[in-house]
Amino acid sequence: MSDPEMIEFSERDSTVRRTRAEQNQQQQQRDSDEEEAALNAPQSREHKPLMGESLAVILLLGFGFLLWIVVLISFQQLIISSSSPKHFSSVRARKHLEQITSIGPRTVGSPENENTTVSYLLDQIEQIRSESETGPHSITVDIQRPSGCFSIGCYDRITNIAVKLQPKTSAQHFMLANCHFDSVANSPGASDDAVGCSVMLEVLHSLANLSTPLKHGVIFLFNGAEETILQASHGFITQHPWARQVRAFVNLEAAGVGGKELVFQTGPENPWLVQAYARAAVHPFATVVGQEIFQSGLIPSDTDFRIFRDFGNIPGIDLAFIENGFIYHTKYDTPGRIHTDSIQRAGDNILSVLKHLVMSDELADSSQYRHGNMVFFDLLGLTMLVYPAHVGTVINYIVAVAAVIYLSGKCLLTSCAGCVSGRHVICAAGRYMRDLVCVVCVLVLSWIFSLVTLLFVAWLVTLMGRSMFWYSHIHAAVFLYGSAAVCILLLIHTLVKNRCYRCVCVVQRAGRVDLAELFFDGSLLLWCFVLFFFTHRGWCSAYVPMMMVLFPLISKLLLTKLFRARGASLQYSVLYLMGLVVPYVYIMFLIRVIFEVFTPILGRSKDEIPPDIIMASLVTVATVILSSYIIHFIYLSRGTKRVLAVLGSVFMLMFVLVSCGLFFPYSADPSSPRPKRVFVQHITRSFHTLNGSLQSSDSGLCINDLDYTGMQHITPHIPQINDSISTHCQDWLPYYGYTRKSWYLPAPEVSPKAPLEVQLLSRQETQWGTVKMSFEVKGPSHMSLYLHPHAGASLSSWSFNDWNFVFYTHGLDAPVWRFWIEILPLKSSNVSPDEGLVSLAITAHYLSGSDGRSETLESFLKRFPAWVFSSSWISTYHMNNPTEI
């Protein structure tokens, strides 16, 4: 080819390319114009009309308000049943409660616990026995004084009252009903657990007076040492001869004061127990979510349930009052704060469940019903759903697969279609999948941005010294953190709607996937992921995401034609929200329960994580869950400017008010106290040399707070308590401080009438090269022993276990405490014998009687502001190196 011809060909080729480029550009411009015209034509036949901003806000606020009212009514639902000798009487139970709490604090080893309370319980049991003597049942009472050791606790001669109710023809198998009548120091312990024992007395009265004999028997255990590391239940289940006849148990506990008693754990396995509760409970209140949260260790607490399960190998049901945990274990835990209706509903449930179980065949031979876990939850206290976990797994996977089929069907239905102009072909299925991925990314990123923003706000609040501002004002946390979370979510999705519409949805107008539907599909897909994950992990709480997939999916399928025909009409919006009622009201109910439990816990668990970080995270999670299908409305409304402005204003106003310290964390309001908790010990410390002589001693007031705020709010009232006298006692003194940081004020010496006495009974070298020493300790009912081998030596064995710390408790008539230790010196060590082998530190705690108080302590406690609850006692601390005595 000649050069001119080549040049001419090149010019023609360039012209063709330019022409095609211009045509493509013009076509793209026409497509863009068509799409923009379609988007900006609200009355177009193909375009779905958008909802007004005001109407959308009114609908959503009304929806949320109505559901919240339902949740509050359900949460406070307390039903009264008839009272007769055959039924539970809350009147009689309340009399028991008032009598027990009138005794005052009932610490283990005190006369109030070991004598007065025991006498009252025995008198009431004897009255019930006399009243029912002519009936078909017999009552046997046994007072047990067990001694033993387990874990890190040892006990000696503590008190159990065991009552056996059985047909006069005798019984082979028994249910166990357990409560504890002891309390923590400085608290009357109405909810924890005097009300449990009052309920059990009345249940015993009701069952004993039945005219029809029971098929099996019931053992009522009134244990007198639960607050001391669950010791009395251990003594019963491991040592009492009746324990071998127990087939299952019901445990009555408390994590709050009054309200509804929650079944928060069952089993292990033995699904027949949950089924029995579901059939028999008059007012069910139970959820497997609570069980999985509690057993995960997120709640820093434990109950006798663990002892019966681990040491008795028997299954059971654990119930606890959860309302108003702010005053749990305080002086405010009085019988007047427990509504009579709470006592009635607890008694109705316990009585009904026990009657059902002792008349059942499963109790006699539970081996064939033993295996498998159950999914269980109540529906707002009206009824209860229970089904096997393997059935739940099948249901979960079916629902998840149905959602996947729904999403896949959108790809298949759109298939590949030509665009309106017919100039090119767009694969709608591929575009839908791409858009769905984009939507999922937007949703996840909006959640992450919301969480990061709230964590930053919580960090600022903590830096300003306003931590826990919500402790007495939970609504302040909702307005501050909640408004911020909603504002961030709304802002991000508004930007997506306004700026990125063409990037997310560019399928032709006649068959395009609406952006609002895409975000519904994205939320549905994410809930499917959660459902698959929970089910794969074997979590029974997977029923919650299952509900969040099933009901919205059904609602959307039923409303598809209406939405395509009328778009975001009022009729569609109302029907769509109605389809969300079941999962949303249940989710809101769970959120209410979680905040009811966890908010008080943050006031009595001093942790390294600032509580505002935890609160902000909880609010974020709640907001994300509730907004998952409500995001749909952002893309159905014409605008969000006014909502954003209101939310931003609320956030800024709340942030300013919180910064100014308007919301004080604590309250002494008698109707709703929110106390700050502190421990105060008036303590004398004694340090002894190797030969046992006193080397040095000092005395003071050791103060430990139980929440994150430290002493910042107390220092203005008591200037002496400040960081200048704070000390990390535990780091350098074995078992002295209760927390990592304590405050220590010098004070006069304490002189208990019954001082601690420590004596080395013997010391000998064994043939294995170890040194064995025996000790005798005489002291108050509560003592702590810490063993610290010196460098070059190791603990070979001792009387207890692998721990080097033991908490010891004894009753009134217990003998002296004897134990031995065996130390192995390191032969290659250059340690001098004069330096000793081991140090012993013993703390004696005087929690009751005249030895538990001092004038110095009493006058100091009066200086605390009214919103402080101080649990106080006298202690003596003895540290010595007795190897050369």
C-alpha angles and dihedrals in degrees: 000000000000122000095249090051091048091049091049091049091048091051092049091048092050091049091051092049092049090048092050092046091051091048092049090048092049090047092050089049091051090048090049092048091049092050092047091048089050092049093046095047103086094173095048114128092233095042121082112232116243126235123247116254094237093050092050092051093048092049095049095043091048091048093050094043094052093048092048090052089053090050094050092048091049094046092053095040108133116172125200120213128194120286121222137128087276094049137054115277116206089189093064092040091053090053089055090048093052093047094050095046092046086069088068128220111359110202121176112271095021122120088237091061103032099039116015099040093040091051092050093050092047091050092052093046090050091052090052090048092051093047094051097038094111093048129092094268136077127210124210123186126201128181110209125197103188128183127195150112136250137158105343097330135087127186136188127198098341119163134259127171110203120188121190117203114186142144113278086245086064128241136241100203130047143193116219122220113191136192134151126230099194121094139199119268117282094014130099087216098217095160096026092076123311091092090054091055091045090053091048092051091054092044088052089050092050096047094044091055096051112123092213114069118241119247092224134017137255128220113204110203116197099187121196103201115051100120089060096072096295094293103151094054088050090051092052101044094044101038114020115096092221091062091077090065095053114109101173139352145213117213123201114206142149138226092168142014117277128316122103121342111236125212096222102166139017139173134351084240109311095126092190089077094059090045090052091052091048092051098042108031110106094200107023120203112167141124135179087217089071090049094053093045093049095046091048089068096242089124110065097221143089138198141201086267089083093052095051091044099046102033101028098036090219128131125237153162122255118206129181140172107241106178122111099005088171090088098036110129093011137107088263092068092103131148092249090069093057110083116226088232089060090055091047096051092046091049093047091052097045093045093048094046094048092048090050094048098046090051094047130099093222093071092060094052113011095160093095091049096042106096129079138041128254136224107221136169138146124236104232091312093296099102140343133238119210128173136153118274092239089055088050090052091055092047092048094051093045091052092046092048090048089055091049090050089051091052093043090049090062089060093048095045094052093042111159118325134173119246122253095264092049092223097117141006125243121196100230094188093057091044091052092052091048091049092047091054090050091050092050090051091050091050094049093045091050089054092048093048090048093051094046091049093050093046089052091050090048089050091052091049090051093048090052090056093246097118117149093018086146096057092096095021109046090168089062089063090049092052095044103038096024095052090048093050094048092044093054093047092047093046094051094048092045089055090049091050096047102035108027104036095114092046093055103038119026102140113128118281099247095059104013123142108244115238092230091055090048091058091047088052090047092054090047091051093050092050087051089056090051091048093050091047096049092045093047090052090052094241112159089207087074086100088081096063087039089062090047089057102037104050099041089047093052091045092051094048092051093048100043096100092045091051093049091049102041107013119205095357124156090250093053093046094051093047091046091054091047088058089057096051098095099049094036097049089049093047090050089049091053091047089052091051093047093051090045090056104035102041094065091043090061087061095057104035114076105206138168090240111083109244091229089063089055093044092048090050092050092049091048093051091047091049093048092050094047093044096050095097096020090067082076089077095057089067092044095054127079096231147351103200097112093045091051090049092051094046092047091050092049091050094048092047092049092046091053092047092048091047090053091054096244092143109063112198099225137053138192093195104143092217094053114008121188103187129188109233124226135167117219122189124184097209140179116202123204125190119196133197127232093274092052098253120136111265101177142335141188138178134214150132112281111202125193124180122207103213140056099262093073114193098323093113095040097049094075088058097040108024092186090070102076139118092277090075097036117118138182093232097169093058095064106017119058112244100344108119123052092212134028091260126045137168119229124197120183113246139165119286120272119231113194116198089230104042123193114269121198121184132180105222100184144352124194140158114237128217089254091063096255128126114233120198130183124205140191122206127187119186148112127320094272121051135158125209124198123185121201118181114209125238110291095026134086137194108256097181142318142183096283130038143290092298121095091213129070132182111207129197131178140181128237100277099038120137122237118294113254127185141151136216131200119208126194112209116213105244094203090053121108092211113137117238087233089066091065131224106251143013123219122204118189125182119196115204118202103197102163143029128028092313089062095064138053135182090243092052094046094049091047093051090055089064093065115098118253093257092064121091109201121194103201141177144148122269138180122201122204123186121178146150101229101173094106099042 
